[in-house]
Amino acid sequence: MKNRSFANLAVFAIFFGIALVEALRNQNWLEALLFAALGILSLWADFKKK
């Protein structure tokens, strides 16, 4: 299943990307930091070798 990583990346970009941009737009720095940390953790978990 080679498309799995692309699907995970697409979900990451849509969910965390929009949430992060919205938090930055509203200057809610704590929320922006939370979404950035969750996004990085999600990407790390997706691309980690099993």
mmCIF file of the N, C-alpha and C atoms, coordinates in Angstrom:
data_MODEL
# 
_entry.id   MODEL 
# 
loop_
_atom_site.group_PDB 
_atom_site.id 
_atom_site.type_symbol 
_atom_site.label_atom_id 
_atom_site.label_alt_id 
_atom_site.label_comp_id 
_atom_site.label_asym_id 
_atom_site.label_entity_id 
_atom_site.label_seq_id 
_atom_site.pdbx_PDB_ins_code 
_atom_site.Cartn_x 
_atom_site.Cartn_y 
_atom_site.Cartn_z 
_atom_site.occupancy 
_atom_site.B_iso_or_equiv 
_atom_site.pdbx_formal_charge 
_atom_site.auth_seq_id 
_atom_site.auth_comp_id 
_atom_site.auth_asym_id 
_atom_site.auth_atom_id 
_atom_site.pdbx_PDB_model_num 
ATOM 1   N N  . MET A 1 1  ? 0.829  -1.185 0.000  1.00 0.00 ? 1  MET A N  1 
ATOM 2   C CA . MET A 1 1  ? 0.000  0.000  0.000  1.00 0.00 ? 1  MET A CA 1 
ATOM 3   C C  . MET A 1 1  ? 0.876  1.253  0.000  1.00 0.00 ? 1  MET A C  1 
ATOM 4   N N  . LYS A 1 2  ? 1.297  1.676  -1.151 1.00 0.00 ? 2  LYS A N  1 
ATOM 5   C CA . LYS A 1 2  ? 2.195  2.814  -1.245 1.00 0.00 ? 2  LYS A CA 1 
ATOM 6   C C  . LYS A 1 2  ? 1.481  4.144  -1.055 1.00 0.00 ? 2  LYS A C  1 
ATOM 7   N N  . ASN A 1 3  ? 0.183  4.204  -1.296 1.00 0.00 ? 3  ASN A N  1 
ATOM 8   C CA . ASN A 1 3  ? -0.557 5.460  -1.182 1.00 0.00 ? 3  ASN A CA 1 
ATOM 9   C C  . ASN A 1 3  ? -0.865 5.830  0.258  1.00 0.00 ? 3  ASN A C  1 
ATOM 10  N N  . ARG A 1 4  ? -0.559 4.967  1.190  1.00 0.00 ? 4  ARG A N  1 
ATOM 11  C CA . ARG A 1 4  ? -0.876 5.222  2.595  1.00 0.00 ? 4  ARG A CA 1 
ATOM 12  C C  . ARG A 1 4  ? -0.177 6.473  3.116  1.00 0.00 ? 4  ARG A C  1 
ATOM 13  N N  . SER A 1 5  ? 1.102  6.647  2.814  1.00 0.00 ? 5  SER A N  1 
ATOM 14  C CA . SER A 1 5  ? 1.816  7.814  3.320  1.00 0.00 ? 5  SER A CA 1 
ATOM 15  C C  . SER A 1 5  ? 1.290  9.097  2.687  1.00 0.00 ? 5  SER A C  1 
ATOM 16  N N  . PHE A 1 6  ? 0.882  9.026  1.416  1.00 0.00 ? 6  PHE A N  1 
ATOM 17  C CA . PHE A 1 6  ? 0.310  10.205 0.779  1.00 0.00 ? 6  PHE A CA 1 
ATOM 18  C C  . PHE A 1 6  ? -1.020 10.584 1.424  1.00 0.00 ? 6  PHE A C  1 
ATOM 19  N N  . ALA A 1 7  ? -1.836 9.591  1.753  1.00 0.00 ? 7  ALA A N  1 
ATOM 20  C CA . ALA A 1 7  ? -3.126 9.862  2.397  1.00 0.00 ? 7  ALA A CA 1 
ATOM 21  C C  . ALA A 1 7  ? -2.910 10.483 3.772  1.00 0.00 ? 7  ALA A C  1 
ATOM 22  N N  . ASN A 1 8  ? -1.944 9.969  4.508  1.00 0.00 ? 8  ASN A N  1 
ATOM 23  C CA . ASN A 1 8  ? -1.653 10.530 5.825  1.00 0.00 ? 8  ASN A CA 1 
ATOM 24  C C  . ASN A 1 8  ? -1.149 11.962 5.709  1.00 0.00 ? 8  ASN A C  1 
ATOM 25  N N  . LEU A 1 9  ? -0.335 12.212 4.705  1.00 0.00 ? 9  LEU A N  1 
ATOM 26  C CA . LEU A 1 9  ? 0.191  13.559 4.498  1.00 0.00 ? 9  LEU A CA 1 
ATOM 27  C C  . LEU A 1 9  ? -0.927 14.519 4.102  1.00 0.00 ? 9  LEU A C  1 
ATOM 28  N N  . ALA A 1 10 ? -1.857 14.053 3.301  1.00 0.00 ? 10 ALA A N  1 
ATOM 29  C CA . ALA A 1 10 ? -2.980 14.896 2.895  1.00 0.00 ? 10 ALA A CA 1 
ATOM 30  C C  . ALA A 1 10 ? -3.856 15.255 4.090  1.00 0.00 ? 10 ALA A C  1 
ATOM 31  N N  . VAL A 1 11 ? -4.133 14.272 4.940  1.00 0.00 ? 11 VAL A N  1 
ATOM 32  C CA . VAL A 1 11 ? -4.929 14.527 6.145  1.00 0.00 ? 11 VAL A CA 1 
ATOM 33  C C  . VAL A 1 11 ? -4.194 15.505 7.054  1.00 0.00 ? 11 VAL A C  1 
ATOM 34  N N  . PHE A 1 12 ? -2.883 15.320 7.186  1.00 0.00 ? 12 PHE A N  1 
ATOM 35  C CA . PHE A 1 12 ? -2.080 16.237 7.990  1.00 0.00 ? 12 PHE A CA 1 
ATOM 36  C C  . PHE A 1 12 ? -2.180 17.662 7.457  1.00 0.00 ? 12 PHE A C  1 
ATOM 37  N N  . ALA A 1 13 ? -1.989 17.828 6.167  1.00 0.00 ? 13 ALA A N  1 
ATOM 38  C CA . ALA A 1 13 ? -2.004 19.167 5.569  1.00 0.00 ? 13 ALA A CA 1 
ATOM 39  C C  . ALA A 1 13 ? -3.366 19.832 5.725  1.00 0.00 ? 13 ALA A C  1 
ATOM 40  N N  . ILE A 1 14 ? -4.412 19.078 5.525  1.00 0.00 ? 14 ILE A N  1 
ATOM 41  C CA . ILE A 1 14 ? -5.751 19.665 5.621  1.00 0.00 ? 14 ILE A CA 1 
ATOM 42  C C  . ILE A 1 14 ? -6.102 20.005 7.067  1.00 0.00 ? 14 ILE A C  1 
ATOM 43  N N  . PHE A 1 15 ? -5.988 19.044 7.962  1.00 0.00 ? 15 PHE A N  1 
ATOM 44  C CA . PHE A 1 15 ? -6.434 19.260 9.339  1.00 0.00 ? 15 PHE A CA 1 
ATOM 45  C C  . PHE A 1 15 ? -5.512 20.168 10.132 1.00 0.00 ? 15 PHE A C  1 
ATOM 46  N N  . PHE A 1 16 ? -4.257 19.760 10.258 1.00 0.00 ? 16 PHE A N  1 
ATOM 47  C CA . PHE A 1 16 ? -3.336 20.532 11.086 1.00 0.00 ? 16 PHE A CA 1 
ATOM 48  C C  . PHE A 1 16 ? -2.928 21.844 10.422 1.00 0.00 ? 16 PHE A C  1 
ATOM 49  N N  . GLY A 1 17 ? -2.800 21.834 9.109  1.00 0.00 ? 17 GLY A N  1 
ATOM 50  C CA . GLY A 1 17 ? -2.416 23.056 8.404  1.00 0.00 ? 17 GLY A CA 1 
ATOM 51  C C  . GLY A 1 17 ? -3.446 24.157 8.556  1.00 0.00 ? 17 GLY A C  1 
ATOM 52  N N  . ILE A 1 18 ? -4.698 23.846 8.320  1.00 0.00 ? 18 ILE A N  1 
ATOM 53  C CA . ILE A 1 18 ? -5.761 24.852 8.442  1.00 0.00 ? 18 ILE A CA 1 
ATOM 54  C C  . ILE A 1 18 ? -5.919 25.296 9.883  1.00 0.00 ? 18 ILE A C  1 
ATOM 55  N N  . ALA A 1 19 ? -5.856 24.357 10.817 1.00 0.00 ? 19 ALA A N  1 
ATOM 56  C CA . ALA A 1 19 ? -5.980 24.717 12.232 1.00 0.00 ? 19 ALA A CA 1 
ATOM 57  C C  . ALA A 1 19 ? -4.821 25.614 12.672 1.00 0.00 ? 19 ALA A C  1 
ATOM 58  N N  . LEU A 1 20 ? -3.619 25.311 12.206 1.00 0.00 ? 20 LEU A N  1 
ATOM 59  C CA . LEU A 1 20 ? -2.462 26.122 12.563 1.00 0.00 ? 20 LEU A CA 1 
ATOM 60  C C  . LEU A 1 20 ? -2.561 27.524 11.971 1.00 0.00 ? 20 LEU A C  1 
ATOM 61  N N  . VAL A 1 21 ? -2.953 27.629 10.718 1.00 0.00 ? 21 VAL A N  1 
ATOM 62  C CA . VAL A 1 21 ? -3.096 28.945 10.084 1.00 0.00 ? 21 VAL A CA 1 
ATOM 63  C C  . VAL A 1 21 ? -4.172 29.767 10.789 1.00 0.00 ? 21 VAL A C  1 
ATOM 64  N N  . GLU A 1 22 ? -5.264 29.140 11.143 1.00 0.00 ? 22 GLU A N  1 
ATOM 65  C CA . GLU A 1 22 ? -6.342 29.852 11.838 1.00 0.00 ? 22 GLU A CA 1 
ATOM 66  C C  . GLU A 1 22 ? -5.895 30.330 13.220 1.00 0.00 ? 22 GLU A C  1 
ATOM 67  N N  . ALA A 1 23 ? -5.144 29.506 13.926 1.00 0.00 ? 23 ALA A N  1 
ATOM 68  C CA . ALA A 1 23 ? -4.642 29.904 15.245 1.00 0.00 ? 23 ALA A CA 1 
ATOM 69  C C  . ALA A 1 23 ? -3.654 31.063 15.113 1.00 0.00 ? 23 ALA A C  1 
ATOM 70  N N  . LEU A 1 24 ? -2.803 31.021 14.100 1.00 0.00 ? 24 LEU A N  1 
ATOM 71  C CA . LEU A 1 24 ? -1.856 32.115 13.890 1.00 0.00 ? 24 LEU A CA 1 
ATOM 72  C C  . LEU A 1 24 ? -2.578 33.397 13.468 1.00 0.00 ? 24 LEU A C  1 
ATOM 73  N N  . ARG A 1 25 ? -3.617 33.253 12.667 1.00 0.00 ? 25 ARG A N  1 
ATOM 74  C CA . ARG A 1 25 ? -4.393 34.415 12.227 1.00 0.00 ? 25 ARG A CA 1 
ATOM 75  C C  . ARG A 1 25 ? -5.051 35.132 13.402 1.00 0.00 ? 25 ARG A C  1 
ATOM 76  N N  . ASN A 1 26 ? -5.519 34.355 14.360 1.00 0.00 ? 26 ASN A N  1 
ATOM 77  C CA . ASN A 1 26 ? -6.169 34.922 15.545 1.00 0.00 ? 26 ASN A CA 1 
ATOM 78  C C  . ASN A 1 26 ? -5.163 35.288 16.633 1.00 0.00 ? 26 ASN A C  1 
ATOM 79  N N  . GLN A 1 27 ? -3.892 35.091 16.379 1.00 0.00 ? 27 GLN A N  1 
ATOM 80  C CA . GLN A 1 27 ? -2.803 35.357 17.312 1.00 0.00 ? 27 GLN A CA 1 
ATOM 81  C C  . GLN A 1 27 ? -2.989 34.606 18.628 1.00 0.00 ? 27 GLN A C  1 
ATOM 82  N N  . ASN A 1 28 ? -3.473 33.376 18.512 1.00 0.00 ? 28 ASN A N  1 
ATOM 83  C CA . ASN A 1 28 ? -3.609 32.495 19.666 1.00 0.00 ? 28 ASN A CA 1 
ATOM 84  C C  . ASN A 1 28 ? -2.373 31.588 19.679 1.00 0.00 ? 28 ASN A C  1 
ATOM 85  N N  . TRP A 1 29 ? -1.314 32.064 20.315 1.00 0.00 ? 29 TRP A N  1 
ATOM 86  C CA . TRP A 1 29 ? -0.016 31.412 20.224 1.00 0.00 ? 29 TRP A CA 1 
ATOM 87  C C  . TRP A 1 29 ? 0.025  30.052 20.902 1.00 0.00 ? 29 TRP A C  1 
ATOM 88  N N  . LEU A 1 30 ? -0.694 29.891 22.001 1.00 0.00 ? 30 LEU A N  1 
ATOM 89  C CA . LEU A 1 30 ? -0.707 28.605 22.690 1.00 0.00 ? 30 LEU A CA 1 
ATOM 90  C C  . LEU A 1 30 ? -1.390 27.538 21.830 1.00 0.00 ? 30 LEU A C  1 
ATOM 91  N N  . GLU A 1 31 ? -2.486 27.895 21.216 1.00 0.00 ? 31 GLU A N  1 
ATOM 92  C CA . GLU A 1 31 ? -3.184 26.970 20.331 1.00 0.00 ? 31 GLU A CA 1 
ATOM 93  C C  . GLU A 1 31 ? -2.336 26.652 19.093 1.00 0.00 ? 31 GLU A C  1 
ATOM 94  N N  . ALA A 1 32 ? -1.665 27.647 18.550 1.00 0.00 ? 32 ALA A N  1 
ATOM 95  C CA . ALA A 1 32 ? -0.793 27.430 17.395 1.00 0.00 ? 32 ALA A CA 1 
ATOM 96  C C  . ALA A 1 32 ? 0.351  26.480 17.756 1.00 0.00 ? 32 ALA A C  1 
ATOM 97  N N  . LEU A 1 33 ? 0.925  26.657 18.922 1.00 0.00 ? 33 LEU A N  1 
ATOM 98  C CA . LEU A 1 33 ? 1.992  25.771 19.380 1.00 0.00 ? 33 LEU A CA 1 
ATOM 99  C C  . LEU A 1 33 ? 1.477  24.350 19.573 1.00 0.00 ? 33 LEU A C  1 
ATOM 100 N N  . LEU A 1 34 ? 0.279  24.214 20.116 1.00 0.00 ? 34 LEU A N  1 
ATOM 101 C CA . LEU A 1 34 ? -0.326 22.900 20.310 1.00 0.00 ? 34 LEU A CA 1 
ATOM 102 C C  . LEU A 1 34 ? -0.534 22.195 18.981 1.00 0.00 ? 34 LEU A C  1 
ATOM 103 N N  . PHE A 1 35 ? -1.104 22.889 17.987 1.00 0.00 ? 35 PHE A N  1 
ATOM 104 C CA . PHE A 1 35 ? -1.353 22.274 16.689 1.00 0.00 ? 35 PHE A CA 1 
ATOM 105 C C  . PHE A 1 35 ? -0.046 21.949 15.972 1.00 0.00 ? 35 PHE A C  1 
ATOM 106 N N  . ALA A 1 36 ? 0.960  22.788 16.100 1.00 0.00 ? 36 ALA A N  1 
ATOM 107 C CA . ALA A 1 36 ? 2.255  22.499 15.488 1.00 0.00 ? 36 ALA A CA 1 
ATOM 108 C C  . ALA A 1 36 ? 2.885  21.256 16.120 1.00 0.00 ? 36 ALA A C  1 
ATOM 109 N N  . ALA A 1 37 ? 2.821  21.159 17.448 1.00 0.00 ? 37 ALA A N  1 
ATOM 110 C CA . ALA A 1 37 ? 3.387  19.994 18.139 1.00 0.00 ? 37 ALA A CA 1 
ATOM 111 C C  . ALA A 1 37 ? 2.628  18.718 17.774 1.00 0.00 ? 37 ALA A C  1 
ATOM 112 N N  . LEU A 1 38 ? 1.311  18.784 17.734 1.00 0.00 ? 38 LEU A N  1 
ATOM 113 C CA . LEU A 1 38 ? 0.519  17.608 17.353 1.00 0.00 ? 38 LEU A CA 1 
ATOM 114 C C  . LEU A 1 38 ? 0.777  17.208 15.905 1.00 0.00 ? 38 LEU A C  1 
ATOM 115 N N  . GLY A 1 39 ? 0.957  18.184 15.043 1.00 0.00 ? 39 GLY A N  1 
ATOM 116 C CA . GLY A 1 39 ? 1.256  17.888 13.647 1.00 0.00 ? 39 GLY A CA 1 
ATOM 117 C C  . GLY A 1 39 ? 2.596  17.220 13.478 1.00 0.00 ? 39 GLY A C  1 
ATOM 118 N N  . ILE A 1 40 ? 3.612  17.716 14.165 1.00 0.00 ? 40 ILE A N  1 
ATOM 119 C CA . ILE A 1 40 ? 4.942  17.116 14.095 1.00 0.00 ? 40 ILE A CA 1 
ATOM 120 C C  . ILE A 1 40 ? 4.913  15.700 14.660 1.00 0.00 ? 40 ILE A C  1 
ATOM 121 N N  . LEU A 1 41 ? 4.220  15.511 15.766 1.00 0.00 ? 41 LEU A N  1 
ATOM 122 C CA . LEU A 1 41 ? 4.098  14.181 16.364 1.00 0.00 ? 41 LEU A CA 1 
ATOM 123 C C  . LEU A 1 41 ? 3.372  13.224 15.422 1.00 0.00 ? 41 LEU A C  1 
ATOM 124 N N  . SER A 1 42 ? 2.343  13.707 14.761 1.00 0.00 ? 42 SER A N  1 
ATOM 125 C CA . SER A 1 42 ? 1.597  12.883 13.817 1.00 0.00 ? 42 SER A CA 1 
ATOM 126 C C  . SER A 1 42 ? 2.458  12.480 12.625 1.00 0.00 ? 42 SER A C  1 
ATOM 127 N N  . LEU A 1 43 ? 3.201  13.423 12.066 1.00 0.00 ? 43 LEU A N  1 
ATOM 128 C CA . LEU A 1 43 ? 4.087  13.096 10.952 1.00 0.00 ? 43 LEU A CA 1 
ATOM 129 C C  . LEU A 1 43 ? 5.175  12.120 11.366 1.00 0.00 ? 43 LEU A C  1 
ATOM 130 N N  . TRP A 1 44 ? 5.731  12.319 12.542 1.00 0.00 ? 44 TRP A N  1 
ATOM 131 C CA . TRP A 1 44 ? 6.772  11.420 13.034 1.00 0.00 ? 44 TRP A CA 1 
ATOM 132 C C  . TRP A 1 44 ? 6.223  10.004 13.171 1.00 0.00 ? 44 TRP A C  1 
ATOM 133 N N  . ALA A 1 45 ? 5.016  9.870  13.719 1.00 0.00 ? 45 ALA A N  1 
ATOM 134 C CA . ALA A 1 45 ? 4.418  8.543  13.908 1.00 0.00 ? 45 ALA A CA 1 
ATOM 135 C C  . ALA A 1 45 ? 4.104  7.888  12.564 1.00 0.00 ? 45 ALA A C  1 
ATOM 136 N N  . ASP A 1 46 ? 3.699  8.686  11.572 1.00 0.00 ? 46 ASP A N  1 
ATOM 137 C CA . ASP A 1 46 ? 3.361  8.118  10.269 1.00 0.00 ? 46 ASP A CA 1 
ATOM 138 C C  . ASP A 1 46 ? 4.577  7.613  9.514  1.00 0.00 ? 46 ASP A C  1 
ATOM 139 N N  . PHE A 1 47 ? 5.686  8.318  9.612  1.00 0.00 ? 47 PHE A N  1 
ATOM 140 C CA . PHE A 1 47 ? 6.846  7.969  8.818  1.00 0.00 ? 47 PHE A CA 1 
ATOM 141 C C  . PHE A 1 47 ? 7.896  7.165  9.586  1.00 0.00 ? 47 PHE A C  1 
ATOM 142 N N  . LYS A 1 48 ? 7.604  6.847  10.841 1.00 0.00 ? 48 LYS A N  1 
ATOM 143 C CA . LYS A 1 48 ? 8.532  6.057  11.642 1.00 0.00 ? 48 LYS A CA 1 
ATOM 144 C C  . LYS A 1 48 ? 8.582  4.630  11.100 1.00 0.00 ? 48 LYS A C  1 
ATOM 145 N N  . LYS A 1 49 ? 9.774  4.087  11.036 1.00 0.00 ? 49 LYS A N  1 
ATOM 146 C CA . LYS A 1 49 ? 9.936  2.699  10.576 1.00 0.00 ? 49 LYS A CA 1 
ATOM 147 C C  . LYS A 1 49 ? 9.385  1.750  11.627 1.00 0.00 ? 49 LYS A C  1 
ATOM 148 N N  . LYS A 1 50 ? 8.707  0.739  11.170 1.00 0.00 ? 50 LYS A N  1 
ATOM 149 C CA . LYS A 1 50 ? 8.115  -0.228 12.109 1.00 0.00 ? 50 LYS A CA 1 
ATOM 150 C C  . LYS A 1 50 ? 8.982  -1.433 12.236 1.00 0.00 ? 50 LYS A C  1 
# 
